[in-house]
Structure formats: structure tokens, C-alpha cells
Amino acid sequence: MPRLPDFKLETFFSRWEFNARYHMTASDAESMTMHDLLAMADDEDRQAWDQLRLGYTQTWGSPALRDTIAATYRGISADDILCFAGAEEGLWCAMHALLEPDDHAIVTVPNYQSMETVPALLCSVTGLAMHPERDWAVDLNELIAAIRPNTRLLALNFPNNPTGAVPDTEQFLAIIELCRQRGIYIFSDEVYRGIERDTTHTLPQLAEVYERGISLNVVSKAYGLPGLRIGWIACRDHDFLQRMERIKHYLSICNSAPSEVLARIALKARAQIFDRNRARCARNLSELEAFFQRWRHLYQWKSPPGSCVGFVRYLGSDGVEAHCRDLVEQSGVLLLPASVYQSDLLPVVKDYFRVGYGREGMDAGLGAWDRHLSRIM
């Protein structure tokens, strides 16, 4: 098996994420304290927390957690749920359970790197471009052209990281029907679902509407609880779920017992959590729009419909890599330059960077950013 390449984004973050003063490219919503989360617990979950024994948990996830996750879907039961230690483990298990060397996969570009590099370990992979000039939409004709007789999987991420793009429901359903006709599985990374600016942009969860749909989710992003490390896959193909479970035996084996109880509390309080995070994103977007309008000769920006991240075009003559480096080294403002999204499948735009707007502290970060630009202009 070939060796995995360096994970550019995570390597970049390992240097700067906890060292930069102003984290302006965070991929998650603002988190909360243990006290605040426990205050949302119903009597049953509060008792479960107080009486929790710190032993092993079930590999599939506790029955109570799987029941709670299933309740967030239409037509999905606990038997259709397999839990993981975060989303990354779920992605790894899904790709290894599904793909063989003679298979072919199609992956949207740009993407979170492991959605490309993990399937590329296992089979041939083709990129499906998201077009910036069309608000990062994919082209159905390009998808059709990419499909081969041995295409086994299409991997999507909507709302998208890093662009925040969301296709309209009609196009999403057309993609599903295209794959249904050809027996192609769809892996759908849905970790940002729930905090769309306009809820009319909220897509169906894939496992609800497609019998070969693989819905990945986690409490890290839209919920703002990455410290819990609880993710899951919903899928109606039980043979596939069992293959993933056997792979999990070689990885985490089971999840953290405290995290499973805390995740249950968050899932039951999801409407409250999403409303809070959506409101914060709206406030931050308003500030970002004013900032980018003030510096419109340097930045090209359009607020994305989903997620808490967006892709911004940099127009300066020094280039986006130098710009992001100077911002973090001189003023402590952390952004993610386009180089961390480079793909081996397709060219990725070179003059963009990712900005995050799901956390508190936007004022302070924009102030430092503004002072940096005023000093160098």
C-alpha cells in the first residue's frame, strides 16, 4: 500500500492553530463549557451522566446514542447507525469498506484532503470540479463524463469545506438519480448541515433519500463540540455497516463513554444549539461583509449559503501565500491559504484563502487584520 502524503491542512494547523493570536479560519462553530452543555440535559441524560461508569462502550455506539442519532433523520433507525471517534475515522472506515483496487471513485475538488487521499490509496480517483465562477457549483455533464463502468463511489461534501457552497435541492436529487441508475454509492460529508444561513438551502440527508447513500456527520462542526470526538455514519446498507465495524476494531474499538452521553445531550438540544450558532454566523458575516467591502480592492467575497467557512479571493500583487504568511507572522491573524487545498486530481484556484466565521472574537481579529492592512498600504 502506498504511504499517505503529508496532510497539508493539519500540518499547517499544528504549527499555527494554538499559537496565532487571532484564529480567523476556524472550521467549527463556537464551543461551550461542560456546565452549559449539561444544563441542556433532560432528567434521563443527567442521571446517566451522574451515574456513568468509565468502562468500555459498544463498538457500534451505545443503544441510547444510536437511538438519539436516528431520531435526527427521517426513515432511519438505530440499526442504520454506526458511531465513530470523530468524522475522520468514519471516512477512513467507509472508504476501506467500500473500495477495491479495480474500483473507481469520483471526488469533488476542492475538498478536505482525506476525502481525496484515502480513496486514492485504494483505487483510481477522478476529480469533479467545483467552479468558482458559478458559486462553486458542480457540472452534471462533467459528472456524467467522469463516470466509468467501474465507478463505485461519488464523494460529496455539502455544505462544502472550504467554500461553504450548497447546491440547490433539484441538482442534488439529480445527482442521486444519476448514481441510482448506475448503482454508484454516494459518500456525503454532512458535517456542516444545520447552520445554513437560509434554511431553504438545507439539503436532505443522503441516507434518508438514497438506498446507497452514506451520510457522515459529527458533533464537531455545526454543533461546535469537537472535543467530544463523536461522529457517525447513517446508511441503510447493513452489510456495508458491518464491514466498517470490523475495520473500527483495528482503530478506536469503541468511543469515549462520557462523550457518548454528552453527545446525546447535544443532539437532543440541536435546535437550540443550531439557532445559537446560526445567529452568531449571521452576526459575523455582517462584520465580514463590511470589512471586505472596505478593502474591496484587495478581496473578492460573496457570503456562502452554508457552513461557517468561506473561500475569499485575494487580489493583491504579493500573492495569497505571502499575504497569509505576513498576516500570521506579523499580526497574529491566522488564515488558510489555497496551497493547503492543492489536489493531485485537478488544479485548485491559487489566489484564495479560507476564512471562518463561526466563533466569538470576530471583532478583535478583524481589528488586528485591519491594522495590519493600514500599516502596509
N, C-alpha and C positions, 0 to 999 in steps of 0.2 A: 504494500500500500504506500502511495506517495506521502511525503510529510506535509503537514499543514503549513501554509505560509504564515508569516507574521500577521497578526490581527492588527491592522494599522490603527483603527479607531481606538481599540482598547490599549494599545501600546502608547498612543498619544495621550490618552486619559491617565494612564499610570504615571506619567510624568507631571501632568498639569492639574488633574481634576481636584485634588485636595491641596494644591499649592497656590493656584491662582486665587486672587482675592475676590474676583467677580466672575462667577460661573454663569456665563451668558449663553451657553449652548447645552444646558441640561436636557436630557431626553425624557424626563419624568415630571409629573406634577408634584407640587409641594407635598411633603410628607407630613405626618402628625406624630404627636407623642403617644406613648403607650397609654397614658392617662386618658387622652382624648378618644382613642380608639375604644378602650374598654368602656367608656361612658356610653358608647353606642350599643353595647351588648344587651340582648334580651336576657331574661332571667335564666333560661336554659344554658346559654353560652357563658354567662357569668359564673354559673355554678360549675360548668365544665372547666373553666379556666382556674377557678379556685381549688378544684379537686384533681387537677391534672397530675397524672403520674408520668415521669420523664423516661418512659421506655420507648422501645421501637414502635413504629406505626406500620400500618399495612402498606405494602408496595403500591397498590392502586390508589392509595389515599383512604382516609377513614370514611366509612359509610356516611357519616354526618356531613363531611366536607363534600363528598361527591353528590349527595342529595342537594346540598345548597348550590353547588355549581350548576347542576342540571336545571334547577329552577330559574336560572338566568337565560335559558334557551326555550324555544318553542319546540315541542315534539321530541325532546331529548331526555333520556332517563339516566340515572346514575350508572347503569351498565354501559353507557356510551362514553364514560368519562375515565381518563387515566391522568393522575396527578404527577407532577414533576417538581424537582428542586429548581424552580425558575423556568423561564421560557427556553433558554439555550439548550438545556438538557432535553426538552421536548422536541426541539428542532433536530437535534442530533439523533435521537431515537427514531423519529419519523423517517428521516432520510435513509438511515441504515436499515430500517424495517421494510422499506418500500423499494429501494433501488438496487439493481444488479448491474454488473459490468456491461451487459448488452443493451441496457435501457438508455433512454434519452430524457433529459429534463429541460424545461424552459423556465427562466428566472427573470423577473423584472430588474431593470437597471436604471437608476442607481438603487442600491439595496444595503441592508445591514450585512456586512461581509460574509458572515457564516451561512447565510441563505444561498450564497453562490459557491463558497469554497467547500462546504461539506458535501453537497451533491457532486461537485467536481472531483472529489476523492473517489467516487463510486461509479460514475458513468460519464458519458458525454453530455455537455450542457451548452445551451444556446441562450443568449441574452435577448430579452424583449425590451426595447427602448421605451422609456417614458420621456415624452417630448416637452421641453420647457416652453416652446412657442405655443403649445396647446394646453397650457396649465398642467403640464406633466401627465397628460393622458397617454394611454397606450393605443395602438392602432390595431383594430381587429384583423385587418388584412395582413399586417405584419405577423400577427399571431398565427394566422392560418398558414402563412408561408413558412413559419418556423417549425410547424408540426411535421413529424416524421412517422413512418409506420410503427416505429418502436418507442414513440414518445409515451412515457409512463406518468410524467408529473409536470404540472404547471405550478410554480411557486409565486404567490402574490403577497403584497403587504399593503393593505388599505385600512385606515388612513396610513399614508406612507411615511417612512423614515428614510430620507431626511426632508422630503418635500412637503409633507402634510396633505398631499393630494388624495382625493376621493373621487372615483368615477361615479357617474350617475347610475341609479339602480338599473335602468334599462340596459346599459352597456355591461354591467356586472352580470346580470342574468343572461345576456347574450354570450358572454364568455363561458358561463356554466353550461349552457346548452351546447355550445361548440365542443366542449370537453365531454359532455354526456354522450354525444353522438359517436365519439371516438374511444370511449372507455378510459379517458385520462383522469387520473386523480388530480385534485387541486389542493395544495397546501396553502392555507390562508392565515397569515400572521395578522391577528386582530387585536393586538395589544393596546392600541390607541382608541379602540371603539368605546364610545360613551361620552366623550368630551368634545364632540363636533360642535363648532360654533353655531351651526344651524342644524337642528335635529332632522330636517328633511334630507340631509346628506348622510344619515346613518344607514349603512347597508345592512341587509340581513346577515346573520351569522351563517357561514357557509354550511356547517353541519346541519342546519335547520332545513336547507333547501336543496342539498345535493347529497345523494347517497354515497358518493365517493369523495365527499368534502371532508377535509381535515382542518378543523378550527383550532388554532393555537391562541391561548390567552394567558394572562399573568396578572398578579396584583401590583406589579412594579410600576407601570407607566400611567395609565389613566387613573388608577386608584392612588398612585403616589406612595406605594408601600414596598419598595424594592428590598428593604431589609428583611422582609418575611421570606423571600425566596420560594414562593409558591406559584407554580404555573400549572397548566393542564392542557390536554387535547380532548376535544369532543369529536367523535366520529362514530358513524353507525356501522362501520365495518369491524366486527368484533374479532375476526382473525387478525386483522392489522393491529388492533389494540393489544392483543395477546403477544404478538411478535415484539412490539415496543416494550411491553412489560418485561419480557425476558432480557432485553438489552439493558433496561434500567437496573437489573440485578448486578450488572458489572459497573454501574456508575454510583448513584446515590443510595441505591437499595430502597430507601424509604425517605420520607420527608421529616422535617422537624415537628415534633408533637405540639410545642407551643405555637409555632407558626400556623399549623393547621387550624387551631382554634381561633387565632386572631384573624386568619383569612376568612373563616366563616362569618365572623362579626362584620368584617368589611363588606363581604358580598351581600349580606342582608341589608346593610346600610348604604348600598351602592347609589341609590337615588340621591341621598343627602351628600355623599362624597362627590359624585359627579357634578351635582349642582354647584357645590363649592368650588371645584376645580375649573368648571366651565366659566364661572363668573370671574375667577382670577385670570384665566386666559384672556377673557374679553377685555379686562382692565389693562393687562399687559400689552395686548395687541394695540389698543388705543395709543398707548405710550410709544410703542414701536413705530406705528404709522406716522406719528408726529415727528419722531426722531429721523426716520428715513426720508420724510418729506423735507425736513430742514437740511439734510445732507444729500439731496436728490442728485446732485452732480457726481456723487461717489457711489450711490447704491440704487439698485433697481429692485423693488419689493412689491409683492402682492400678497395680502393676508391669505393663508391657506384655509380651506374649509374644515380640515380635521386635524387631530393630534395637538401636541403642544410644542411642535418644532416646525421650522420653515427653512427654505433654501433661499438665500439672498445673493443677488448678483453684485459683484464688486466691479466698479468702473474705473478705478484708479490705475495710473500708469505703472505703479510699482508692482502690481500683480497681487492676487489674493493670498498667496503663500507668505510673501514678505509682510503684507498688511496684518495678517493674523499673528505672525511671529512678533512683530513690533508691538502690537496691542497687548499681548500677554507678557512679554518681557519688560516692556517699558511702563505699562499702566495696569497690569494685572487683570486685563479683560480677556477672558477665555472664549474663543470661538473655534469652530471646527472647519478647517479649510477643505476644499474639494479633494485634495490629494488622499485623504483617508477614505474616500469613496471610489477610488480608482478600481476599475474592473478589468479582468482578463477577457471578458466576453465582448464588451462594447466600449467605445470611447465614452467617458463621463465629462460633462462640462467642467472646464478647468478654472473658471472665474467666479465660482460660487462658494459660500460658506453656510454652515448650519447655525441658526440661532434658536434658542429655546425660550419659551415664554410661559412655562407652567409653574414657576416657582416665585416665592416672595423675593424682594430685593431688587426688582427691576429698576427702580428709581436710582439706587446707588450705582448699579452697573452702567446704566445709560449716562449718568453724570460723569463717571470716570472715562467712559468712551468719548463723550462729548468734549471733555477737557483735553483728551489725547488729540483729537482731530483739530481742535482750535489751536493747539500748541504747534502742530506740524504744518498747518496750512499757511 
